Amino acid sequence: MDNDHWISTPHRVLASLNNNPARQSIAYFCQINPDEIVTCIPTCSSKNKSSKYPPIRSWDLIMQKYLASTQKNK
């Protein structure tokens, strides 16, 4: 985790004209060991700026995000 230091860029792929794609997008996903502990990157915290998030097991973080995204639709 980066302590909200880096902000993601919105990613969009626009529909192509005349079914002739000018650009293609390929998703690539990777995941660390489910039992790995995810912590704040050391250079993103200091004595003056503590970690915003506690350490968490990778699998628990994935499940939190998944459940948060699926509960919105109910």
Number of C-alpha atoms within 10 A of each C-alpha: 17 16 17 12 11 9 7 7 6 5 5 7 8 9 11 11 8 6 7 8 10 9 9 8 7 5 4 5 5 5 8 10 10 13 11 11 14 18 16 18 12 11 9 15 15 9 6 6 9 11 19 12 13 9 13 15 14 18 16 14 15 13 11 11 10 11 11 11 11 9 8 7 6 5
